[in-house]
Amino acid sequence: MPSSAVLGWGAVLPPRVVTTAELAPSLGRSAAAIEAACGIARRHWVEPGVAPSDLGRDASRQALAAAGLEPVDVDLIVFATMTPDVAFPGSGCFLQDKLGCRTIGALDVRAQCAGFLFALATADRFVRAGTAAHVLVVGGEVHSTALDRSAAGACATPIFGDGAGALVLGPADAPDVRAVVLHSDPAGWQRFWCEFPASRNHPARMTRAAFEAGRHFYRIEPEALHADAETRLVAVAREALARADVPPDRLALAVMHYLDPRVARRAGLALGLGEDRVVATAGAIGHVAAGGIPIAIADALATGRLRRGDLVCCAAWGAGISWGAAVLRV
C-alpha cells in the first residue's frame, strides 16, 4: 500500500489589508479595546466579486507549480471551506473549472476551522488506497462578506480574514503524513455558529424577521470558548504526536490554529517548544478558518522558517465543535 507524500504548497491572501483602526468606528469600540479582546490588529479582505474558489485557484496554481504538476495531473480535489461560493455546487467544482482540470471528482469538506485537517485526512486515504495519484487539498474562505459591520458585530467581525492555502499529495514509499487525529463534539455548538440561511426553516430559508434581527451573521462567544479550545488543542497535538511516534523536540514548527492567536500560542508553548517554534495562524492575517494552516505553512516555507523535509505538527479547533491535529513532513 502506498503512503502519501507532500509534493507542493501554495497560499494567497487578498491584497487589501483592513486594520482594526479602520473597523473601529463602525463597530462602536476603540481599536485598542478590539485588539485587547481578539488579539488581531489586521486581516485581509477580498474586493467585491472574489470567491473562495478564486483564492483557491491562485493557491492551487502555486502548489501545483511547486510539485512540478499541471491541473490535468490532478485526480481529485478536496476543498475545505465554511464559506462556499454558493449554496451548491461546491467550491471544489468551481475550482475544478477555473483550473481546467479533467472530469475528476471534486468535493467540499465542512469542518469549519478544522476543515483543512479533515480534508487532509480524506486526501491521504485516497492516496494510500491507490485510488488517486495526485490529490489537491485546498482550504479557502471569504468571511468578509458575511460579517456584521455594526456595533452588534464587535465580538466576531474583527476576528476573521479571507485567504486560501493549498497542498498537493502524491504516492510515496515513506509517509509524509505521519498521523491525523480528528474529533467532533456537538455539545455547545451555539457558542459559535451561523443560523441562516437554513434549509430547516420553512417555507423559505430565511424570514424577514430573522434577517432584520441579524441572525444571518456569525454568532460567537469568544470568552466561553477559549479555555476549552486551549485544553483540546494541547491534548490533540499530543495525541497526534504520540500516534506518529514523534517527540515534540523533533518538530521544526507547531502550527496552532484558533480564532484568538494568544490562546493558540499558549497551546503551542504547552508542548514544550520555544517561542521561535510556535506559529499562531491568526496573528498577522486574521482567522481564515479552513485556510489558516496551509497559509501558515506555505508562508513559513517561503520565508525560510521551514525547509522541505521538516516535521510539523498542526492543530486546529473551531465550530462544530470540531478539532484535530496532524503530524507531517512538509
ZAGUFI-178724 format. One record per residue (C-alpha): residue number from 0; residue in three letters; chain; x, y, z. Coordinates in nm, 4 decimals. Last residue first. Example, Ala and Ser with C-alpha at 12.3 -4.5 7.8 and 13.67 -1.06 7.14 Angstrom:
R    n  res  chain         u         v         w
R    1  Ser      A    1.3670   -0.1060    0.7140
R    0  Ala      A    1.2300   -0.4500    0.7800
END
This chain:
R    n  res  chain         u         v         w
R  329  Val      A    0.6476    1.9354    0.4703
R  328  Arg      A    0.6757    1.6215    0.6820
R  327  Leu      A    0.3500    1.5751    0.8627
R  326  Val      A    0.1955    1.5474    1.2052
R  325  Ala      A   -0.1741    1.6283    1.2085
R  324  Ala      A   -0.4173    1.7642    1.4652
R  323  Gly      A   -0.7901    1.7860    1.5209
R  322  Trp      A   -1.0869    1.9895    1.6347
R  321  Ser      A   -1.4553    2.0182    1.5657
R  320  Ile      A   -1.7313    2.1779    1.7809
R  319  Gly      A   -1.8822    2.2113    1.5327
R  318  Ala      A   -1.7111    2.5455    1.5254
R  317  Gly      A   -1.3367    2.5515    1.5681
R  316  Trp      A   -1.0148    2.3974    1.6956
R  315  Ala      A   -0.6947    2.3355    1.4973
R  314  Ala      A   -0.3623    2.1584    1.5452
R  313  Cys      A   -0.0666    2.1310    1.3090
R  312  Cys      A    0.2544    1.9453    1.3991
R  311  Val      A    0.5427    1.9997    1.1607
R  310  Leu      A    0.8423    1.7880    1.0606
R  309  Asp      A    1.0929    1.9407    0.8196
R  308  Gly      A    1.1514    1.7732    0.4822
R  307  Arg      A    1.1285    2.0909    0.2776
R  306  Arg      A    1.2594    2.3754    0.4878
R  305  Leu      A    1.0645    2.5874    0.7339
R  304  Arg      A    1.1320    2.9410    0.8598
R  303  Gly      A    1.2802    3.0070    0.5186
R  302  Thr      A    1.0339    3.2814    0.4249
R  301  Ala      A    0.8588    3.0827    0.1509
R  300  Leu      A    0.8431    2.7661    0.3611
R  299  Ala      A    0.6965    2.9515    0.6602
R  298  Asp      A    0.4473    3.1256    0.4306
R  297  Ala      A    0.3314    2.7957    0.2802
R  296  Ile      A    0.2958    2.6530    0.6316
R  295  Ala      A    0.0912    2.9486    0.7582
R  294  Ile      A   -0.1363    2.9559    0.4530
R  293  Pro      A   -0.1885    2.5788    0.4767
R  292  Ile      A   -0.2953    2.6128    0.8428
R  291  Gly      A   -0.5200    2.9188    0.8153
R  290  Gly      A   -0.7261    2.8276    0.5106
R  289  Ala      A   -1.0005    2.6231    0.6781
R  288  Ala      A   -1.0781    2.9074    0.9225
R  287  Val      A   -0.9056    3.2244    0.7933
R  286  His      A   -0.8640    3.3915    1.1350
R  285  Gly      A   -0.6911    3.7241    1.0881
R  284  Ile      A   -0.3726    3.7810    0.8873
R  283  Ala      A   -0.0915    3.8615    1.1320
R  282  Gly      A   -0.1862    3.6679    1.4442
R  281  Ala      A   -0.4433    3.4283    1.3071
R  280  Thr      A   -0.2048    3.1373    1.2498
R  279  Ala      A   -0.0365    3.1139    1.5877
R  278  Val      A    0.3074    2.9815    1.4952
R  277  Val      A    0.5301    2.8133    1.7529
R  276  Arg      A    0.8944    2.7157    1.7002
R  275  Asp      A    1.0581    3.0504    1.7777
R  274  Glu      A    0.8652    3.0826    2.1029
R  273  Gly      A    1.0272    2.7641    2.2328
R  272  Leu      A    0.8540    2.4274    2.2342
R  271  Gly      A    0.7427    2.2362    2.5427
R  270  Leu      A    0.4045    2.1326    2.4090
R  269  Ala      A    0.2498    2.3980    2.6346
R  268  Leu      A    0.4159    2.6597    2.4118
R  267  Gly      A    0.1852    2.5581    2.1287
R  266  Ala      A   -0.1269    2.5887    2.3427
R  265  Arg      A   -0.0147    2.9295    2.4693
R  264  Arg      A    0.0316    3.0418    2.1088
R  263  Ala      A   -0.3175    2.9326    2.0103
R  262  Val      A   -0.4741    3.1157    2.3045
R  261  Arg      A   -0.2865    3.4330    2.2116
R  260  Pro      A   -0.3758    3.3924    1.8431
R  259  Asp      A   -0.7506    3.4054    1.9165
R  258  Leu      A   -0.9525    3.2379    1.6382
R  257  Tyr      A   -0.7564    2.9138    1.6637
R  256  His      A   -0.4915    2.7357    1.4601
R  255  Met      A   -0.1661    2.6219    1.6161
R  254  Val      A    0.1204    2.5494    1.3780
R  253  Ala      A    0.3968    2.3754    1.5739
R  252  Leu      A    0.7328    2.4066    1.3997
R  251  Ala      A    1.0609    2.2274    1.3355
R  250  Leu      A    0.9401    1.9340    1.5386
R  249  Arg      A    1.1862    1.6745    1.6663
R  248  Asp      A    1.1711    1.8132    2.0209
R  247  Pro      A    0.7990    1.7401    2.0298
R  246  Pro      A    0.8568    1.3620    2.0231
R  245  Val      A    0.7352    1.1843    1.7063
R  244  Asp      A    0.5777    0.8397    1.7393
R  243  Ala      A    0.3126    0.9404    1.4826
R  242  Arg      A    0.0327    0.8294    1.7160
R  241  Ala      A    0.2079    1.0001    2.0074
R  240  Leu      A    0.2500    1.3227    1.8114
R  239  Ala      A   -0.1159    1.3123    1.7068
R  238  Glu      A   -0.2355    1.2647    2.0646
R  237  Arg      A   -0.0030    1.5383    2.1910
R  236  Ala      A   -0.1486    1.7787    1.9362
R  235  Val      A   -0.4977    1.6654    2.0352
R  234  Ala      A   -0.4378    1.7353    2.4035
R  233  Val      A   -0.2792    2.0775    2.3551
R  232  Leu      A   -0.5510    2.1948    2.1177
R  231  Arg      A   -0.8180    2.0472    2.3439
R  230  Thr      A   -0.7120    2.2415    2.6510
R  229  Glu      A   -0.6694    2.5683    2.4630
R  228  Ala      A   -1.0046    2.5351    2.2869
R  227  Asp      A   -1.1949    2.4553    2.6043
R  226  Ala      A   -1.0433    2.7522    2.7864
R  225  His      A   -1.1012    2.9913    2.4955
R  224  Leu      A   -1.4596    2.9104    2.4022
R  223  Ala      A   -1.6797    3.0958    2.6539
R  222  Glu      A   -1.4645    3.4086    2.6168
R  221  Pro      A   -1.5168    3.4027    2.2426
R  220  Glu      A   -1.8962    3.3801    2.2391
R  219  Ile      A   -1.9702    3.3705    1.8674
R  218  Arg      A   -2.2638    3.4319    1.6421
R  217  Tyr      A   -2.1819    3.4835    1.2775
R  216  Phe      A   -2.4369    3.6924    1.0856
R  215  His      A   -2.7549    3.5550    0.9268
R  214  Arg      A   -2.9450    3.6134    1.2532
R  213  Gly      A   -2.9185    3.9877    1.2045
R  212  Ala      A   -3.2564    4.0624    1.3626
R  211  Glu      A   -3.3732    4.2182    1.0356
R  210  Phe      A   -3.2815    3.8976    0.8554
R  209  Ala      A   -3.4631    3.6781    1.1061
R  208  Ala      A   -3.7740    3.8967    1.0805
R  207  Arg      A   -3.7609    3.8878    0.7013
R  206  Thr      A   -3.7607    3.5105    0.7164
R  205  Met      A   -3.4851    3.2868    0.5861
R  204  Arg      A   -3.4681    2.9518    0.4120
R  203  Ala      A   -3.8236    2.9884    0.2908
R  202  Pro      A   -4.1300    2.7792    0.3825
R  201  His      A   -3.9890    2.6691    0.6181
R  200  Asn      A   -3.6537    2.6837    0.8011
R  199  Arg      A   -3.4627    2.3554    0.8044
R  198  Ser      A   -3.2866    2.4627    0.4852
R  197  Ala      A   -3.1223    2.7447    0.6805
R  196  Pro      A   -2.9943    3.0810    0.5556
R  195  Phe      A   -2.9323    3.1470    0.8415
R  194  Glu      A   -2.8015    3.0121    1.1731
R  193  Cys      A   -2.4284    3.0891    1.1823
R  192  Trp      A   -2.2388    2.9218    1.4680
R  191  Phe      A   -2.0008    2.9511    1.7603
R  190  Arg      A   -2.1371    2.9206    2.1156
R  189  Gln      A   -2.4469    2.7563    1.9723
R  188  Trp      A   -2.2447    2.4390    1.9093
R  187  Gly      A   -2.2097    2.3725    2.2805
R  186  Ala      A   -2.2308    1.9954    2.2609
R  185  Pro      A   -2.1919    1.8602    1.9081
R  184  Asp      A   -1.8429    1.7219    1.9771
R  183  Ser      A   -1.6097    1.6475    1.6862
R  182  His      A   -1.2634    1.4919    1.6797
R  181  Leu      A   -0.9945    1.4180    1.4202
R  180  Val      A   -0.6388    1.2840    1.4531
R  179  Val      A   -0.4035    1.2755    1.1546
R  178  Ala      A   -0.0696    1.0942    1.1656
R  177  Arg      A    0.2587    1.0675    0.9716
R  176  Val      A    0.1521    1.2422    0.6520
R  175  Asp      A    0.4940    1.2420    0.4844
R  174  Pro      A    0.4763    0.8653    0.4549
R  173  Ala      A    0.7603    0.6519    0.3121
R  172  Asp      A    0.7179    0.4694   -0.0203
R  171  Ala      A    0.5433    0.7644   -0.1822
R  170  Pro      A    0.2202    0.8500   -0.3592
R  169  Gly      A    0.1022    1.2093   -0.4132
R  168  Leu      A   -0.0416    1.4946   -0.2091
R  167  Val      A   -0.0699    1.8531   -0.3322
R  166  Leu      A   -0.1338    2.1304   -0.0795
R  165  Ala      A   -0.3313    2.4522   -0.0971
R  164  Gly      A   -0.3924    2.7694    0.1016
R  163  Ala      A   -0.6651    3.0287    0.0762
R  162  Gly      A   -0.7499    3.3756    0.2057
R  161  Asp      A   -1.0031    3.5938    0.3841
R  160  Gly      A   -0.9857    3.7260    0.7415
R  159  Phe      A   -1.1968    3.6933    1.0547
R  158  Ile      A   -1.1539    3.8129    1.4112
R  157  Pro      A   -1.2583    4.1786    1.3784
R  156  Thr      A   -1.6172    4.0792    1.2848
R  155  Ala      A   -1.6978    3.8482    1.5745
R  154  Cys      A   -1.7146    4.0402    1.9031
R  153  Ala      A   -1.7884    4.3839    1.7529
R  152  Gly      A   -2.0685    4.2525    1.5343
R  151  Ala      A   -2.3542    4.4202    1.7199
R  150  Ala      A   -2.1689    4.7513    1.6873
R  149  Ser      A   -2.2289    4.7388    1.3127
R  148  Arg      A   -2.0131    4.5829    1.0367
R  147  Asp      A   -2.1804    4.2421    1.0714
R  146  Leu      A   -1.9735    3.9904    0.8792
R  145  Ala      A   -2.0796    3.7590    0.5974
R  144  Thr      A   -1.8994    3.9230    0.3026
R  143  Ser      A   -1.5709    3.9344    0.4957
R  142  His      A   -1.5541    3.5613    0.5585
R  141  Val      A   -1.4227    3.4557    0.2183
R  140  Glu      A   -1.2506    3.1253    0.2889
R  139  Gly      A   -1.0227    2.8681    0.1305
R  138  Gly      A   -0.8643    2.5402    0.2365
R  137  Val      A   -0.7477    2.3337   -0.0593
R  136  Val      A   -0.6242    1.9770   -0.0963
R  135  Leu      A   -0.5267    1.8710   -0.4497
R  134  Val      A   -0.4891    1.4945   -0.4768
R  133  His      A   -0.2387    1.3311   -0.7092
R  132  Ala      A   -0.2247    0.9532   -0.7549
R  131  Ala      A   -0.5856    0.8760   -0.6674
R  130  Thr      A   -0.7398    0.5329   -0.5997
R  129  Gly      A   -0.4220    0.3817   -0.4563
R  128  Ala      A   -0.5786    0.3322   -0.1138
R  127  Arg      A   -0.3000    0.5360    0.0462
R  126  Val      A   -0.3671    0.8220   -0.1956
R  125  Phe      A   -0.7403    0.8225   -0.1265
R  124  Arg      A   -0.6852    0.7949    0.2470
R  123  Asp      A   -0.4431    1.0900    0.2495
R  122  Ala      A   -0.6970    1.3045    0.0662
R  121  Thr      A   -0.9625    1.2451    0.3321
R  120  Ala      A   -0.7200    1.3073    0.6192
R  119  Leu      A   -0.6040    1.6311    0.4553
R  118  Ala      A   -0.9646    1.7437    0.4082
R  117  Phe      A   -1.0403    1.6824    0.7776
R  116  Leu      A   -0.7231    1.8709    0.8694
R  115  Phe      A   -0.8135    2.1588    0.6388
R  114  Gly      A   -1.1612    2.1803    0.7883
R  113  Ala      A   -1.0553    2.2384    1.1484
R  112  Cys      A   -1.1826    2.5967    1.1345
R  111  Gln      A   -1.5101    2.4841    0.9755
R  110  Ala      A   -1.5452    2.1072    0.9384
R  109  Arg      A   -1.7147    2.1200    0.6009
R  108  Val      A   -1.5469    1.9259    0.3231
R  107  Asp      A   -1.6233    2.0020   -0.0415
R  106  Leu      A   -1.5848    1.7566   -0.3266
R  105  Ala      A   -1.4304    1.7386   -0.6712
R  104  Gly      A   -1.4009    1.4082   -0.8561
R  103  Ile      A   -1.2263    1.4203   -1.1907
R  102  Thr      A   -1.3632    1.5446   -1.5207
R  101  Arg      A   -1.0226    1.6846   -1.6163
R  100  Cys      A   -0.8877    2.0007   -1.4583
R   99  Gly      A   -0.9073    2.3447   -1.6174
R   98  Leu      A   -0.8092    2.5367   -1.3039
R   97  Lys      A   -1.1217    2.7519   -1.3054
R   96  Asp      A   -1.3482    2.4537   -1.3755
R   95  Gln      A   -1.2067    2.2387   -1.0952
R   94  Leu      A   -1.2192    2.5380   -0.8614
R   93  Phe      A   -1.5899    2.5849   -0.9284
R   92  Cys      A   -1.6487    2.2159   -0.8571
R   91  Gly      A   -1.4428    2.2314   -0.5383
R   90  Ser      A   -1.6473    2.5328   -0.4270
R   89  Gly      A   -1.9445    2.3016   -0.4013
R   88  Pro      A   -2.2490    2.3108   -0.6247
R   87  Phe      A   -2.4393    2.4395   -0.4363
R   86  Ala      A   -2.5205    2.7022   -0.1717
R   85  Val      A   -2.2829    2.9433   -0.3467
R   84  Asp      A   -1.9109    3.0296   -0.3313
R   83  Pro      A   -1.8684    2.8260   -0.0131
R   82  Thr      A   -1.7929    2.9940    0.3237
R   81  Met      A   -1.7208    2.7094    0.5678
R   80  Thr      A   -1.4497    2.5742    0.3409
R   79  Ala      A   -1.2378    2.2651    0.2772
R   78  Phe      A   -1.1912    2.1713   -0.0885
R   77  Val      A   -1.0868    1.8151   -0.1755
R   76  Ile      A   -0.9949    1.7874   -0.5435
R   75  Leu      A   -0.9170    1.4510   -0.7036
R   74  Asp      A   -0.7016    1.3082   -0.9840
R   73  Val      A   -0.4876    1.6156   -1.0587
R   72  Asp      A   -0.2401    1.5748   -1.3466
R   71  Val      A   -0.4522    1.7841   -1.5852
R   70  Pro      A   -0.4040    2.0807   -1.3480
R   69  Glu      A   -0.0291    2.0689   -1.4177
R   68  Leu      A    0.2457    1.9282   -1.1967
R   67  Gly      A    0.6004    2.0180   -1.0932
R   66  Ala      A    0.5027    1.9974   -0.7259
R   65  Ala      A    0.5915    2.3633   -0.6643
R   64  Ala      A    0.3926    2.4533   -0.9759
R   63  Leu      A    0.0957    2.2548   -0.8468
R   62  Ala      A    0.1103    2.4307   -0.5109
R   61  Gln      A    0.1346    2.7749   -0.6709
R   60  Arg      A   -0.1522    2.7028   -0.9093
R   59  Ser      A   -0.3561    2.5747   -0.6161
R   58  Ala      A   -0.3131    2.8986   -0.4199
R   57  Asp      A   -0.4368    3.1002   -0.7184
R   56  Arg      A   -0.7337    2.8704   -0.7815
R   55  Gly      A   -0.8227    2.8577   -0.4117
R   54  Leu      A   -0.8472    3.2372   -0.3986
R   53  Asp      A   -1.0847    3.2287   -0.6938
R   52  Ser      A   -1.2695    2.9273   -0.5455
R   51  Pro      A   -1.3224    3.1212   -0.2228
R   50  Ala      A   -1.4990    3.3958   -0.4202
R   49  Val      A   -1.3944    3.7451   -0.5347
R   48  Gly      A   -1.6897    3.9552   -0.6515
R   47  Pro      A   -1.6321    4.2575   -0.4285
R   46  Glu      A   -1.2690    4.3007   -0.3153
R   45  Val      A   -1.1385    4.0453   -0.0715
R   44  Trp      A   -1.0407    4.1024    0.2928
R   43  His      A   -0.7010    4.0578    0.4571
R   42  Arg      A   -0.6698    4.0992    0.8360
R   41  Arg      A   -0.5053    4.3372    1.0787
R   40  Ala      A   -0.4658    4.4061    1.4517
R   39  Ile      A   -0.5767    4.0734    1.5993
R   38  Gly      A   -0.5586    3.9842    1.9695
R   37  Cys      A   -0.9363    3.9447    1.9983
R   36  Ala      A   -1.0486    4.1451    2.3034
R   35  Ala      A   -0.7405    4.3622    2.3575
R   34  Glu      A   -0.7348    4.4323    1.9844
R   33  Ile      A   -1.0954    4.5498    1.9953
R   32  Ala      A   -1.0366    4.7686    2.3014
R   31  Ala      A   -0.7288    4.9293    2.1450
R   30  Ala      A   -0.9129    4.9961    1.8188
R   29  Ser      A   -1.1811    5.1772    2.0142
R   28  Arg      A   -1.5324    5.0421    2.0094
R   27  Gly      A   -1.8519    5.1295    1.8200
R   26  Leu      A   -1.8099    4.8687    1.5471
R   25  Ser      A   -1.8467    5.1313    1.2721
R   24  Pro      A   -1.5674    5.3469    1.4167
R   23  Ala      A   -1.3324    5.0541    1.4992
R   22  Leu      A   -1.3039    4.8856    1.1617
R   21  Glu      A   -1.0289    5.1082    1.0178
R   20  Ala      A   -0.8354    5.1022    1.3459
R   19  Thr      A   -0.8578    4.7226    1.3360
R   18  Thr      A   -0.6707    4.7321    1.0095
R   17  Val      A   -0.8033    4.6014    0.6787
R   16  Val      A   -0.5397    4.4869    0.4294
R   15  Arg      A   -0.6493    4.4565    0.0654
R   14  Pro      A   -0.4095    4.2404   -0.1358
R   13  Pro      A   -0.6177    3.9250   -0.0893
R   12  Leu      A   -0.4064    3.6462    0.0604
R   11  Val      A   -0.2732    3.3523   -0.1387
R   10  Ala      A   -0.1107    3.0241   -0.0487
R    9  Gly      A    0.0732    2.7352   -0.2115
R    8  Trp      A    0.2316    2.4074   -0.1070
R    7  Gly      A    0.3899    2.1205   -0.3006
R    6  Leu      A    0.4563    1.7473   -0.3176
R    5  Val      A    0.3640    1.6215    0.0295
R    4  Ala      A    0.3935    1.2440    0.0076
R    3  Ser      A    0.1253    0.9866    0.0731
R    2  Ser      A    0.1936    0.6231    0.1515
R    1  Pro      A    0.1486    0.3401   -0.0940
R    0  Met      A    0.0000    0.0000    0.0000
END
